Amino acid sequence: MILIEDKNLSGYELAEWLKENLVGEYITRMYSHSFETRSGYKIIINQNEGCMCCPNGWSEWAPTRTGENLGVVTNIKYQEAADYDTSDQFSIFIYLKSHPRIKVSGDNGTGNGYYGWGFYVTVESIETI
């Protein structure tokens, strides 16, 4: 895994990035906005903060499960919302060997596009934290 800082990704791009970097990794800790892996990495997912007066630009990331020693990631799948009026909404399914899956509900938060969108991913080495 390559150390990165504030790489901006859409929900689909985030799912693809997670698939490339997390499949085969053992998740030792999962918080609401970060993962820690047995190989010594912390993946931090920050949401875009949009307009202070309206809902435009506010992305959302909400996992159904957090905790410790969740297991090895076997697959990651992305699914867009079925409703075309809410095309920013999606789900990411993180499949684990020891548990059925973790579902993450998300929203790209694009809105009118003037206030940013998506998620900022940072990968740190746990040893340097």
C-alpha positions in Angstrom: 0.0 0.0 0.0 1.3 3.4 -0.9 1.2 6.3 1.6 -1.0 9.1 0.3 -2.6 12.3 1.7 -6.0 13.8 0.8 -6.6 11.9 -2.5 -10.1 13.0 -3.6 -12.3 10.1 -4.8 -16.0 9.6 -5.7 -17.8 6.7 -4.1 -17.1 4.4 -7.0 -13.4 5.4 -7.1 -13.2 4.9 -3.4 -14.7 1.4 -3.7 -12.2 0.5 -6.5 -9.3 1.9 -4.4 -10.4 -0.1 -1.4 -10.7 -3.2 -3.5 -7.2 -2.7 -4.8 -5.7 -2.0 -1.4 -7.8 -3.9 1.2 -8.6 -7.3 -0.3 -6.4 -9.8 1.5 -5.7 -7.3 4.4 -6.7 -8.2 8.0 -8.7 -5.3 9.6 -7.5 -5.0 13.2 -9.6 -1.9 13.9 -12.5 -0.2 12.1 -13.8 3.1 13.3 -16.5 5.3 11.7 -14.0 6.9 9.4 -10.8 4.8 9.4 -9.4 1.3 9.2 -6.2 -0.1 10.7 -4.6 -3.2 9.1 -2.4 -5.9 10.4 0.3 -4.8 7.9 0.6 -1.5 9.7 -1.5 1.0 7.8 -4.2 3.4 8.9 -6.7 4.4 6.1 -8.5 7.6 7.0 -11.6 8.6 5.0 -12.7 12.2 5.4 -15.9 13.5 4.0 -16.1 16.7 2.0 -17.6 19.5 4.0 -19.8 21.7 1.7 -21.8 24.8 1.9 -22.6 26.0 5.4 -26.1 27.3 4.4 -27.3 24.5 2.2 -26.9 20.7 1.7 -24.7 21.0 -1.4 -21.2 19.4 -1.2 -21.7 17.4 2.0 -20.7 13.8 1.4 -21.6 11.0 3.8 -19.9 7.7 4.9 -21.7 5.5 7.4 -20.5 1.9 8.1 -22.8 -0.6 9.7 -20.1 -2.2 11.8 -17.0 -1.0 13.7 -14.8 -2.8 16.1 -11.6 -4.7 16.5 -10.2 -7.9 14.8 -12.9 -8.0 12.2 -11.0 -10.3 9.9 -9.6 -10.6 6.4 -11.2 -8.7 3.6 -12.2 -11.1 0.8 -14.0 -8.7 -1.6 -15.4 -5.2 -2.0 -18.4 -4.4 -4.2 -20.0 -1.1 -5.2 -23.7 -0.5 -5.8 -25.4 2.8 -6.9 -28.8 3.7 -5.5 -31.6 2.4 -7.6 -33.3 5.8 -7.7 -32.0 8.0 -10.5 -32.9 11.2 -8.6 -30.4 10.3 -6.0 -27.5 9.2 -8.2 -25.0 10.5 -5.6 -26.1 7.7 -3.1 -24.3 4.4 -3.1 -23.4 1.4 -0.9 -20.0 -0.3 -0.5 -20.0 -3.9 0.7 -16.9 -5.1 2.5 -16.9 -8.8 2.6 -15.0 -10.5 5.5 -13.9 -14.1 5.9 -15.1 -14.1 9.6 -18.3 -12.0 9.2 -20.8 -11.8 6.3 -20.1 -8.2 5.4 -19.9 -4.6 6.4 -22.2 -2.3 4.5 -21.2 1.3 4.1 -23.9 3.7 3.0 -22.6 6.8 1.3 -23.4 9.9 -0.7 -21.0 11.7 -3.0 -22.5 15.0 -2.0 -22.0 16.6 -5.4 -25.2 18.8 -5.3 -24.6 21.7 -7.6 -20.9 21.1 -7.8 -19.7 24.4 -6.4 -18.8 23.1 -3.0 -16.7 20.1 -3.8 -17.7 16.4 -3.4 -16.5 13.0 -2.5 -14.0 11.7 0.0 -10.4 12.5 0.9 -8.4 9.4 1.6 -5.2 9.4 3.6 -3.0 6.4 4.2 -0.5 6.6 7.1 1.9 4.2 8.6 0.8 3.3 12.1 4.4 3.2 13.3 4.7 7.0 12.5 1.5 8.0 14.3 
